[in-house]
Amino acid sequence: MSLEEKVGQLFMVWVRAGFINPASADYARLRETMQKYHLGSFGITVPTEDRVLIKASPLDAAALTNQLQSDSKLPLLFAADFERGLPMRLQGGTAFPHAMAFGATGNPKYAYEFGRITAEEARAVGVHWNFFPDADVNSNPSNPIINARSFGEDPDAVASFVASFIRGVHAGGGMATAKHFPGHGDTATDSHLALSRIDASRQHLDQIELPPFRAAIGVRVDAVMVGHLLVPALDDDPNRPATISHRITTGLLQDELGFHGIVVTDAMNMNGIIRTLTAGKDCDASGGANEAPDQQAGAENKVSGDNAGCDAAQLSGRAAVEALKAGVDLILIPADLDSAYNAVLNAVRDGEIPQSRIDRSVLKLLRAKAALGLQRNRFVDLAAVPQRLEMPDSVALAQQVADESITVVREERAGAGFTPAALSVSSASSASGAPAPLLPLPLPGPKIEEPARPQPDSLLVLVFTDDMRSEDGRELVREVRARVPSAKVVYIDATLAYALAPHVQQAMTTASRIVAAVYTIPTAGRTAAGRSGEGPALDHGSACILGSVLESAADRTVVVSLGNPYLITRYPEIRNYVSAYSNVPPSERAAVRFLFGEIAAHGRLPVTIPGIASRGSTLALRRH
């Protein structure tokens, strides 16, 4: 291989999955970029519209990977963020809940099956490498970007789930990635927006942050993703996050912990790294780089605009060079591919980076491709794709995980006050003659005509979502209406919250029971309620509506969190609180099944909710 070809193997850029004609100008530009820079890998993503993902067909994704493979001199590696299975990006595949739902089941065997099934389905569409599992220990309730993506706050439990998932990925023929080294759980900053800092001692890191990574290395994880994290206990240079720290990436990860696989950066177009390189300079080089990776999926991944006083292209190049010098093998999503590629090329030619250093990383990547069998067959069978996705047993397993994760954190029994989450009770334990609890929700009985006396609406469902154009709430509402066709449903998002407030207030007056389904999931590049240093939360308008509902009708309302389990800390007046941990359809179905008494709540909190409940707490409510 020429030096130019070797350097090209060290870069991965996003490619948007979707239908594309190989004879089109768009594909011609993509092919030209791949061949010009000798790219060795692509990350599969999809277009977005105001943060709503425009998901692609699995067949379109498979056709695209095949076409790129046919136009590449060497086999390509394809990777994706399939943190919840293929449906995180594609309109097909088995949808699994967020990692924290697995933690709530307490069963690492589920993580093994999750890894295996997702790897097999990914291979079916030509994707070899999953940027998962999340090995972060979510010890900070205010974490805005990890949260439910983590298996929990107990390092030993997280380590067990991480190792099981990786074993499953290997059984399914795929590659796994432990992220975000050396641990992104104890921070209140989203590194897509700013540089995150972990102010913990080395002893704390050894006890809390590092055990899951040690477990991952112990089961021969294929890759470790290094985060844009300042960790003074490991490297006291305030301008040297882990991504470009030789002490952390080589000294700790490779030399001390003994990891010999592929070291990959987190996305290099994130402000967490860009701002580091502008520290002390009179400029703002963020350009377009503060967007989440999904927002910057162009073939060349260039930072937009020239900012006064600094050269964004040069910064992208310097970041790539520093990461390789630190010990990284693969540069993920450079802010400017042309500058990053040429900067590395020149650094080798000038002797700043030894060619032997490049050879070592290239050999790792080529060996990974060989281990996947890509030198024998780099293509997938398009005709087999439908048969290999969403197999009935896989779908049933995902639903079982969602069902077993449902956790009742708080329930108020009429006349008895709150039931502490740390206690285990049954639905039959209320005092004889006491009023029935709010849950389970009743099914409608035979219709009785009483024209002289209007009946109140029995059920009001409020769906709080970031954007009502998204899929959030669709499956939940279908499941509710299958049981209570007359249920009144209101979707609420930031755009329409203020306009809907009077309508919601009116609907509350005729509702005997209210379900507030709150979708607050960790989203890259988004601050909670417009504020930094908080976990995922509702925007101001939606938060006001939920607060008003609880002020007027807390005794008639059950709040279901389909995402951030810590949501209750913002609304301590909640009297009935259920956590499903995820916004995927299986979690929506599980929540409805529990609400109507069809399944029990077996989940145990994998995290502590400050002032509310401790890790391991549950209300084991038996429903009939």
C-alpha positions as CSV (number, residue, x, y, z in Angstrom):
1,M,0.0,0.0,0.0
2,S,1.1,3.5,-0.7
3,L,1.4,6.0,2.2
4,E,-1.7,7.8,0.8
5,E,-3.7,4.5,0.9
6,K,-2.5,3.8,4.4
7,V,-3.6,7.2,5.7
8,G,-7.0,6.9,4.1
9,Q,-7.6,3.7,6.1
10,L,-7.4,5.8,9.3
11,F,-10.5,7.9,8.6
12,M,-14.2,7.1,8.8
13,V,-16.9,9.6,7.6
14,W,-20.7,9.4,7.7
15,V,-22.7,8.3,4.7
16,R,-26.5,8.8,4.7
17,A,-28.4,5.6,4.1
18,G,-31.3,5.8,1.6
19,F,-32.1,5.1,-2.0
20,I,-29.4,6.5,-4.3
21,N,-29.0,5.7,-8.0
22,P,-25.4,4.7,-8.7
23,A,-25.5,6.8,-11.8
24,S,-26.5,9.9,-10.0
25,A,-24.4,13.0,-9.3
26,D,-24.8,12.5,-5.6
27,Y,-23.3,9.0,-5.7
28,A,-20.6,10.1,-8.1
29,R,-19.5,12.7,-5.5
30,L,-19.5,10.1,-2.8
31,R,-17.5,7.6,-4.8
32,E,-15.0,10.4,-5.8
33,T,-14.5,11.3,-2.1
34,M,-14.0,7.6,-1.2
35,Q,-11.4,7.1,-3.9
36,K,-9.7,10.4,-3.6
37,Y,-8.9,9.9,0.1
38,H,-8.6,6.1,-0.1
39,L,-11.2,5.8,2.7
40,G,-11.3,2.4,4.5
41,S,-14.6,2.8,6.4
42,F,-17.9,4.5,6.6
43,G,-20.4,5.2,9.4
44,I,-24.0,4.6,8.4
45,T,-26.4,7.4,9.4
46,V,-29.6,8.9,8.0
47,P,-30.7,12.4,7.2
48,T,-32.6,14.5,9.8
49,E,-35.1,17.3,9.7
50,D,-35.1,19.4,12.8
51,R,-33.6,16.5,14.7
52,V,-36.3,14.1,13.5
53,L,-34.5,11.1,11.9
54,I,-35.6,10.3,8.3
55,K,-35.1,6.6,8.6
56,A,-34.0,4.5,5.6
57,S,-35.1,1.1,4.4
58,P,-32.8,-1.8,5.3
59,L,-32.8,-2.8,1.6
60,D,-31.6,0.7,0.6
61,A,-28.9,0.6,3.3
62,A,-27.8,-2.9,2.1
63,A,-27.8,-1.8,-1.6
64,L,-25.7,1.2,-0.7
65,T,-23.1,-0.8,1.3
66,N,-22.9,-3.2,-1.7
67,Q,-22.4,-0.4,-4.2
68,L,-19.6,1.2,-2.2
69,Q,-17.9,-2.1,-1.6
70,S,-17.9,-2.7,-5.4
71,D,-16.3,0.7,-6.0
72,S,-13.6,0.4,-3.4
73,K,-10.2,-1.1,-4.1
74,L,-10.0,-2.7,-0.6
75,P,-12.9,-4.0,1.5
76,L,-14.7,-1.4,3.5
77,L,-15.7,-1.5,7.2
78,F,-19.2,-0.2,7.8
79,A,-20.1,1.0,11.3
80,A,-23.3,2.4,12.9
81,D,-24.7,3.6,16.2
82,F,-27.1,0.7,16.7
83,E,-27.5,1.3,20.4
84,R,-31.1,0.1,20.3
85,G,-30.8,-2.2,17.3
86,L,-31.2,-1.4,13.6
87,P,-34.5,0.7,14.1
88,M,-32.4,3.4,15.7
89,R,-31.5,4.3,12.1
90,L,-33.5,2.0,9.8
91,Q,-37.2,1.2,9.2
92,G,-36.7,-2.4,10.0
93,G,-34.9,-4.8,12.4
94,T,-35.5,-5.7,16.0
95,A,-36.1,-2.7,18.3
96,F,-34.5,-3.1,21.7
97,P,-35.0,-0.7,24.7
98,H,-32.3,1.6,26.0
99,A,-29.4,0.0,28.0
100,M,-30.9,1.1,31.3
101,A,-34.0,-1.0,30.7
102,F,-31.7,-4.0,30.5
103,G,-30.1,-2.9,33.8
104,A,-33.5,-2.8,35.4
105,T,-34.2,-6.5,34.5
106,G,-31.0,-7.5,36.4
107,N,-30.4,-10.2,33.8
108,P,-27.1,-9.9,31.7
109,K,-28.2,-12.9,29.6
110,Y,-30.6,-10.5,27.8
111,A,-27.6,-8.3,26.9
112,Y,-26.0,-11.3,25.2
113,E,-29.0,-11.9,23.1
114,F,-29.3,-8.2,22.3
115,G,-25.7,-8.1,21.1
116,R,-26.1,-11.3,19.0
117,I,-29.3,-10.4,17.3
118,T,-28.2,-6.8,16.5
119,A,-24.9,-8.1,15.1
120,E,-26.6,-10.7,12.9
121,E,-29.2,-8.1,11.6
122,A,-26.5,-5.5,11.0
123,R,-24.4,-8.0,9.0
124,A,-27.4,-8.7,6.9
125,V,-27.4,-5.1,5.7
126,G,-23.6,-4.9,5.3
127,V,-22.8,-3.2,8.7
128,H,-20.0,-4.9,10.6
129,W,-19.3,-2.7,13.5
130,N,-21.6,-1.4,16.3
131,F,-20.5,1.6,18.3
132,F,-21.9,0.0,21.4
133,P,-22.0,-1.0,24.3
134,D,-21.9,2.1,26.4
135,A,-19.5,1.2,29.2
136,D,-20.2,4.4,31.1
137,V,-21.4,4.2,34.7
138,N,-24.1,6.8,35.0
139,S,-23.3,8.0,38.5
140,N,-24.4,11.6,37.9
141,P,-28.2,12.1,37.7
142,S,-27.6,15.4,35.8
143,N,-25.8,13.7,33.0
144,P,-27.5,15.1,29.8
145,I,-26.0,12.7,27.2
146,I,-25.4,9.3,28.9
147,N,-28.4,8.7,31.2
148,A,-30.5,5.8,29.9
149,R,-27.8,4.8,27.4
150,S,-25.9,3.4,30.4
151,F,-26.8,0.0,32.0
152,G,-26.8,1.8,35.4
153,E,-24.8,3.2,38.2
154,D,-23.2,0.1,39.8
155,P,-19.8,-0.5,38.1
156,D,-19.9,-4.3,38.7
157,A,-23.4,-4.6,37.2
158,V,-22.5,-2.4,34.2
159,A,-19.4,-4.5,33.7
160,S,-21.4,-7.7,33.6
161,F,-23.9,-6.3,31.1
162,V,-21.1,-4.9,28.9
163,A,-19.2,-8.2,28.8
164,S,-22.4,-10.1,28.0
165,F,-23.3,-7.8,25.2
166,I,-19.8,-8.0,23.6
167,R,-19.9,-11.8,23.8
168,G,-23.2,-11.7,22.0
169,V,-21.9,-9.4,19.3
170,H,-19.0,-11.9,18.7
171,A,-21.5,-14.8,18.5
172,G,-23.4,-12.8,15.9
173,G,-20.3,-12.2,13.8
174,G,-19.9,-8.5,14.4
175,M,-17.6,-6.0,16.1
176,A,-18.3,-4.2,19.3
177,T,-17.1,-0.9,20.8
178,A,-16.8,0.0,24.5
179,K,-17.4,3.7,24.9
180,H,-16.6,6.5,26.1
181,F,-13.2,5.8,27.7
182,P,-12.2,6.5,30.4
183,G,-15.8,7.0,31.4
184,H,-18.5,9.7,30.6
185,G,-20.9,8.9,33.4
186,D,-19.9,11.3,36.0
187,T,-20.4,14.6,34.1
188,A,-23.1,17.1,33.6
189,T,-21.9,18.3,30.2
190,D,-22.7,17.1,26.7
191,S,-19.4,16.9,24.8
192,H,-21.2,17.6,21.6
193,L,-21.6,21.1,22.9
194,A,-18.6,21.7,25.2
195,L,-15.7,19.9,26.8
196,S,-16.7,17.5,29.5
197,R,-14.6,17.3,32.7
198,I,-14.3,14.4,35.1
199,D,-13.1,15.7,38.5
200,A,-12.5,12.4,40.2
201,S,-9.5,10.9,41.9
202,R,-7.5,8.0,40.3
203,Q,-8.9,5.8,43.1
204,H,-12.5,6.8,42.2
205,L,-11.8,6.1,38.5
206,D,-10.4,2.7,39.4
207,Q,-13.4,1.8,41.5
208,I,-16.2,3.3,39.4
209,E,-15.3,4.3,35.8
210,L,-12.8,1.7,34.7
211,P,-14.3,-1.7,35.8
212,P,-16.6,-1.9,32.8
213,F,-13.7,-1.2,30.4
214,R,-11.6,-3.8,32.1
215,A,-14.4,-6.2,31.7
216,A,-14.7,-5.3,28.0
217,I,-11.0,-5.8,27.5
218,G,-11.2,-9.1,29.3
219,V,-13.7,-10.5,26.7
220,R,-11.6,-9.1,23.8
221,V,-13.7,-6.2,22.8
222,D,-12.8,-5.2,19.2
223,A,-12.6,-1.4,19.8
224,V,-12.6,1.2,22.5
225,M,-14.0,4.7,21.7
226,V,-12.1,7.5,23.6
227,G,-14.2,10.4,24.7
228,H,-13.6,14.1,24.5
229,L,-13.1,14.2,28.3
230,L,-10.8,16.2,30.5
231,V,-9.6,14.0,33.3
232,P,-7.1,15.9,35.5
233,A,-6.4,12.8,37.6
234,L,-5.0,11.1,34.4
235,D,-3.6,14.1,32.5
236,D,-3.4,17.5,34.2
237,D,-3.0,19.5,30.9
238,P,-6.2,21.6,30.8
239,N,-6.1,21.6,26.9
240,R,-5.6,17.8,26.5
241,P,-8.7,15.7,26.6
242,A,-8.5,11.9,26.5
243,T,-8.9,11.9,22.7
244,I,-5.5,13.6,22.2
245,S,-3.9,12.5,25.5
246,H,-1.0,10.1,25.1
247,R,-1.1,9.4,28.9
248,I,-4.7,8.3,28.7
249,T,-5.0,6.7,25.2
250,T,-1.7,4.9,25.2
251,G,-0.4,5.0,28.8
252,L,-3.6,3.9,30.5
253,L,-5.7,2.2,27.9
254,Q,-3.1,0.3,26.0
255,D,-0.1,0.0,28.3
256,E,-1.7,-0.4,31.7
257,L,-5.0,-2.0,30.9
258,G,-3.6,-4.1,28.0
259,F,-6.0,-3.2,25.3
260,H,-4.6,-4.1,21.8
261,G,-7.6,-3.7,19.7
262,I,-8.8,-0.7,17.6
263,V,-8.8,2.7,19.4
264,V,-11.3,5.0,17.8
265,T,-12.0,8.7,18.6
266,D,-15.5,10.0,19.3
267,A,-16.7,12.2,16.5
268,M,-14.1,14.8,15.8
269,N,-16.6,17.4,14.7
270,M,-17.9,17.9,18.2
271,N,-17.3,21.0,20.1
272,G,-15.7,19.0,23.0
273,I,-12.6,18.6,20.9
274,I,-12.8,21.7,18.6
275,R,-12.9,24.1,21.5
276,T,-9.9,22.5,23.1
277,L,-7.8,23.4,20.1
278,T,-9.0,27.0,20.2
279,A,-8.3,27.5,23.9
280,G,-6.5,30.8,24.5
281,K,-7.1,32.0,20.9
282,D,-9.3,34.9,19.9
283,C,-11.6,33.0,17.7
284,D,-14.7,30.8,17.5
285,A,-14.0,27.7,15.4
286,S,-17.2,25.9,16.2
287,G,-18.6,26.6,12.7
288,G,-21.1,23.9,12.2
289,A,-19.3,21.4,14.4
290,N,-21.5,21.9,17.4
291,E,-24.2,19.8,15.8
292,A,-24.7,16.2,16.7
293,P,-23.0,13.7,14.3
294,D,-26.4,12.9,12.7
295,Q,-26.6,16.5,11.6
296,Q,-23.3,16.5,9.8
297,A,-23.5,13.5,7.5
298,G,-22.2,14.9,4.3
299,A,-19.6,12.9,2.4
300,E,-16.8,15.4,3.2
301,N,-17.9,16.4,6.7
302,K,-16.6,19.9,6.4
303,V,-17.0,22.6,9.1
304,S,-19.0,25.4,7.5
305,G,-17.7,28.9,7.3
306,D,-14.5,30.6,8.2
307,N,-14.4,32.2,11.6
308,A,-12.6,35.4,12.3
309,G,-9.1,34.8,13.6
310,C,-8.8,31.0,13.2
311,D,-8.8,28.4,10.4
312,A,-11.3,25.7,11.1
313,A,-9.7,23.4,8.5
314,Q,-6.3,23.7,10.2
315,L,-7.9,22.9,13.5
316,S,-9.5,19.7,12.0
317,G,-6.1,18.7,10.7
318,R,-4.3,19.4,14.0
319,A,-6.9,17.4,15.9
320,A,-6.4,14.3,13.7
321,V,-2.6,14.5,14.0
322,E,-2.7,14.9,17.8
323,A,-5.1,12.0,18.1
324,L,-2.9,9.7,16.2
325,K,0.2,10.8,18.2
326,A,-1.8,10.0,21.4
327,G,-2.3,6.5,20.2
328,V,-5.7,6.5,18.3
329,D,-6.1,4.1,15.3
330,L,-9.2,5.5,13.6
331,I,-10.3,9.2,13.2
332,L,-14.1,9.3,13.4
333,I,-15.9,12.1,11.5
334,P,-13.2,14.8,11.1
335,A,-14.7,18.2,10.9
336,D,-12.9,18.7,7.5
337,L,-11.8,15.5,5.8
338,D,-9.5,17.2,3.3
339,S,-7.5,19.1,5.9
340,A,-7.4,16.2,8.3
341,Y,-6.2,13.7,5.7
342,N,-3.5,16.1,4.3
343,A,-2.4,17.1,7.8
344,V,-1.7,13.5,8.7
345,L,0.0,12.8,5.4
346,N,2.3,15.8,5.9
347,A,3.0,14.9,9.5
348,V,4.3,11.5,8.3
349,R,6.3,13.0,5.5
350,D,7.8,15.6,7.9
351,G,8.7,12.9,10.5
352,E,6.3,14.2,13.2
353,I,4.5,10.8,13.0
354,P,6.6,7.8,12.3
355,Q,5.4,5.7,9.4
356,S,5.7,2.7,11.7
357,R,3.0,4.3,13.8
358,I,0.7,4.5,10.8
359,D,1.5,0.9,9.8
360,R,0.5,-0.4,13.2
361,S,-2.9,1.2,13.0
362,V,-3.5,0.1,9.4
363,L,-2.6,-3.5,10.3
364,K,-5.2,-3.5,13.1
365,L,-7.9,-2.3,10.7
366,L,-6.9,-4.7,7.9
367,R,-6.8,-7.6,10.4
368,A,-10.3,-6.7,11.6
369,K,-11.5,-6.8,8.0
370,A,-9.9,-10.2,7.5
371,A,-11.4,-11.6,10.7
372,L,-14.8,-10.6,9.3
373,G,-14.1,-12.5,6.1
374,L,-14.3,-9.4,3.9
375,Q,-11.4,-10.5,1.8
376,R,-13.5,-13.5,0.7
377,N,-16.9,-11.8,0.3
378,R,-17.5,-8.2,1.0
379,F,-21.1,-8.2,-0.3
380,V,-24.5,-9.0,1.3
381,D,-27.4,-10.9,-0.3
382,L,-30.2,-8.4,-0.9
383,A,-32.8,-11.2,-1.4
384,A,-32.0,-12.5,2.1
385,V,-32.4,-9.2,4.0
386,P,-36.2,-9.5,4.7
387,Q,-35.8,-13.1,6.1
388,R,-32.9,-12.1,8.5
389,L,-34.6,-9.1,10.2
390,E,-37.2,-9.0,12.9
391,M,-37.4,-12.8,13.4
392,P,-40.3,-13.7,15.7
393,D,-38.1,-15.0,18.4
394,S,-36.0,-11.8,18.3
395,V,-39.1,-9.6,18.5
396,A,-40.5,-11.6,21.4
397,L,-37.2,-11.3,23.3
398,A,-37.1,-7.5,22.9
399,Q,-40.7,-7.3,24.3
400,Q,-39.8,-9.6,27.2
401,V,-36.9,-7.3,28.1
402,A,-39.2,-4.2,28.0
403,D,-41.9,-6.0,30.0
404,E,-39.5,-7.1,32.7
405,S,-37.9,-3.6,33.0
406,I,-41.1,-1.8,34.0
407,T,-40.3,-0.2,37.4
408,V,-42.9,1.4,39.7
409,V,-41.0,4.1,41.6
410,R,-44.0,5.6,43.4
411,E,-47.6,4.7,43.8
412,E,-50.2,6.4,46.0
413,R,-52.9,4.3,47.5
414,A,-56.1,6.2,48.1
415,G,-56.3,7.0,51.8
416,A,-52.8,5.7,52.5
417,G,-50.5,8.2,51.0
418,F,-47.3,7.3,49.1
419,T,-46.0,3.8,49.0
420,P,-42.2,4.0,49.4
421,A,-40.4,2.5,46.4
422,A,-38.0,0.6,48.7
423,L,-40.9,-1.6,49.9
424,S,-42.4,-4.6,48.1
425,V,-46.2,-4.7,48.2
426,S,-49.0,-6.3,46.3
427,S,-52.2,-4.8,45.0
428,A,-54.1,-6.7,47.6
429,S,-52.3,-5.1,50.5
430,S,-54.5,-2.0,50.9
431,A,-56.7,-1.9,54.0
432,S,-60.1,-3.5,53.6
433,G,-62.7,-1.1,52.4
434,A,-60.2,1.5,51.3
435,P,-60.8,3.2,47.9
436,A,-59.2,1.4,45.0
437,P,-55.8,2.7,43.8
438,L,-55.3,4.6,40.6
439,L,-53.7,1.6,39.0
440,P,-54.5,-0.6,37.2
441,L,-56.5,1.5,34.8
442,P,-60.0,0.1,34.2
443,L,-61.3,-1.2,30.9
444,P,-64.6,0.2,29.7
445,G,-67.7,-1.7,30.7
446,P,-71.0,-2.2,28.9
447,K,-72.3,1.0,27.5
448,I,-75.2,2.4,29.4
449,E,-77.4,5.1,27.8
450,E,-78.0,7.9,30.3
451,P,-78.7,10.9,28.0
452,A,-79.8,13.1,30.9
453,R,-76.5,12.9,32.6
454,P,-73.3,13.3,30.6
455,Q,-70.5,11.0,31.6
456,P,-67.0,12.2,32.2
457,D,-64.2,11.1,29.8
458,S,-62.7,8.1,31.6
459,L,-59.1,8.5,30.3
460,L,-57.0,11.4,29.1
461,V,-53.5,10.6,27.7
462,L,-51.0,13.4,27.4
463,V,-48.0,12.6,25.2
464,F,-45.1,14.9,26.0
465,T,-42.5,14.7,23.2
466,D,-39.7,16.8,21.7
467,D,-41.4,16.9,18.3
468,M,-44.9,15.5,17.6
469,R,-43.7,14.6,14.1
470,S,-41.5,11.9,15.6
471,E,-42.5,8.3,16.4
472,D,-42.8,9.0,20.1
473,G,-46.2,8.0,21.5
474,R,-47.6,6.4,18.3
475,E,-47.4,2.8,19.6
476,L,-48.4,3.8,23.1
477,V,-51.5,5.5,21.8
478,R,-52.4,2.6,19.5
479,E,-52.2,0.2,22.5
480,V,-54.3,2.5,24.7
481,R,-57.0,2.9,22.1
482,A,-57.1,-0.8,21.5
483,R,-58.3,-1.1,25.1
484,V,-60.1,2.2,25.6
485,P,-61.3,3.5,22.2
486,S,-62.8,6.6,23.8
487,A,-59.6,7.7,25.4
488,K,-58.8,11.3,24.6
489,V,-55.2,11.9,23.4
490,V,-53.2,15.2,23.3
491,Y,-49.7,15.4,21.8
492,I,-47.6,18.2,23.3
493,D,-44.3,19.5,22.1
494,A,-42.3,22.7,22.3
495,T,-43.9,24.3,19.3
496,L,-47.5,23.9,20.4
497,A,-47.3,23.7,24.2
498,Y,-48.5,27.2,24.9
499,A,-51.3,27.0,22.4
500,L,-52.4,23.7,23.8
501,A,-52.4,24.7,27.5
502,P,-56.0,25.8,27.6
503,H,-57.2,22.7,25.7
504,V,-55.3,20.4,28.2
505,Q,-56.8,22.3,31.1
506,Q,-60.3,21.8,29.8
507,A,-59.7,18.1,29.0
508,M,-58.5,17.6,32.6
509,T,-61.8,18.7,34.1
510,T,-63.7,15.7,32.5
511,A,-61.0,13.1,32.9
512,S,-61.3,10.5,35.8
513,R,-57.8,9.3,35.1
514,I,-54.8,10.9,33.4
515,V,-51.7,9.3,31.9
516,A,-48.8,11.6,31.3
517,A,-46.4,9.8,29.0
518,V,-43.1,11.8,29.1
519,Y,-40.5,11.2,26.4
520,T,-37.2,12.6,27.7
521,I,-34.3,10.7,26.2
522,P,-30.6,11.7,25.9
523,T,-30.1,13.5,22.6
524,A,-26.8,14.6,21.2
525,G,-26.2,18.3,21.1
526,R,-29.4,19.2,23.0
527,T,-29.4,20.9,26.4
528,A,-32.2,20.0,28.7
529,A,-35.0,22.7,28.8
530,G,-32.5,25.1,27.3
531,R,-30.2,24.8,30.3
532,S,-26.8,23.1,30.7
533,G,-25.9,20.9,33.6
534,E,-29.1,19.0,33.7
535,G,-30.3,15.6,32.5
536,P,-32.8,15.2,29.7
537,A,-35.9,17.2,30.4
538,L,-39.0,18.8,28.9
539,D,-38.8,22.2,27.3
540,H,-40.3,25.1,29.3
541,G,-43.7,25.1,27.7
542,S,-44.3,21.4,28.1
543,A,-42.9,21.5,31.6
544,C,-45.4,24.2,32.5
545,I,-48.3,22.0,31.3
546,L,-47.1,19.0,33.2
547,G,-46.7,21.1,36.3
548,S,-50.2,22.4,35.9
549,V,-51.6,18.9,35.5
550,L,-49.9,17.8,38.7
551,E,-51.0,20.8,40.6
552,S,-54.6,20.3,39.7
553,A,-54.9,16.5,39.4
554,A,-51.9,14.7,40.9
555,D,-54.3,12.2,42.6
556,R,-55.7,11.3,39.2
557,T,-52.4,11.2,37.2
558,V,-49.8,8.5,36.6
559,V,-46.6,9.8,35.0
560,V,-44.8,7.3,32.8
561,S,-41.2,8.1,32.0
562,L,-40.2,6.7,28.6
563,G,-36.6,7.8,28.9
564,N,-34.9,9.7,31.8
565,P,-35.8,7.8,35.0
566,Y,-34.7,10.8,37.1
567,L,-37.6,12.9,35.7
568,I,-39.4,12.7,39.0
569,T,-36.8,14.8,40.8
570,R,-38.1,17.9,38.9
571,Y,-41.7,17.1,39.9
572,P,-41.7,15.8,43.5
573,E,-45.5,16.3,43.6
574,I,-45.9,13.2,41.3
575,R,-47.9,10.6,43.2
576,N,-47.8,7.8,40.7
577,Y,-44.6,7.2,38.8
578,V,-43.6,4.4,36.4
579,S,-40.3,4.2,34.6
580,A,-39.9,2.4,31.2
581,Y,-36.5,3.8,30.5
582,S,-36.9,4.0,26.7
583,N,-39.1,5.4,23.9
584,V,-39.0,2.3,21.6
585,P,-42.3,0.6,20.7
586,P,-41.6,-2.5,23.0
587,S,-41.3,-0.2,26.0
588,E,-44.4,1.7,25.0
589,R,-46.3,-1.6,24.8
590,A,-44.9,-2.8,28.1
591,A,-46.0,0.5,29.8
592,V,-49.5,0.1,28.5
593,R,-49.7,-3.5,29.5
594,F,-48.7,-2.6,33.0
595,L,-51.0,0.3,33.3
596,F,-54.0,-1.9,32.5
597,G,-52.9,-4.7,34.8
598,E,-51.9,-7.2,32.2
599,I,-48.3,-7.7,33.4
600,A,-46.5,-7.2,36.8
601,A,-43.8,-4.6,37.4
602,H,-40.6,-6.6,38.1
603,G,-38.0,-3.9,37.3
604,R,-35.6,-2.6,39.9
605,L,-34.0,0.8,39.7
606,P,-30.5,0.4,38.3
607,V,-29.7,4.0,39.5
608,T,-30.4,6.1,42.6
609,I,-33.0,8.8,42.1
610,P,-31.9,11.5,44.7
611,G,-34.4,12.1,47.4
612,I,-36.9,9.6,45.8
613,A,-35.5,6.1,45.7
614,S,-32.3,4.1,46.0
615,R,-30.8,1.8,43.5
616,G,-32.4,-1.6,43.6
617,S,-35.8,-0.2,44.7
618,T,-39.0,-1.5,43.3
619,L,-42.7,-1.8,44.0
620,A,-43.3,-5.5,42.9
621,L,-47.0,-4.9,42.1
622,R,-48.9,-8.0,41.1
623,R,-51.6,-7.2,38.6
624,H,-54.5,-9.4,37.5
